[in-house]
């Protein structure tokens, strides 16, 4: 009876370890996705700032020329 209980507990422990490994793997995947999204966000912000600067310079040039 004790052996059966021990086997059952070992099986439960193995199952929990497998679930923990799977959860860690999923967490790593989510962290990678977040890092990629943050990189893309930074790129988009930089592109937006660059576009705004170009628009500002064009408007500045247009306002200083005698068209």
Order of alpha helices (4+ residues) and beta strands (2+ residues): alpha
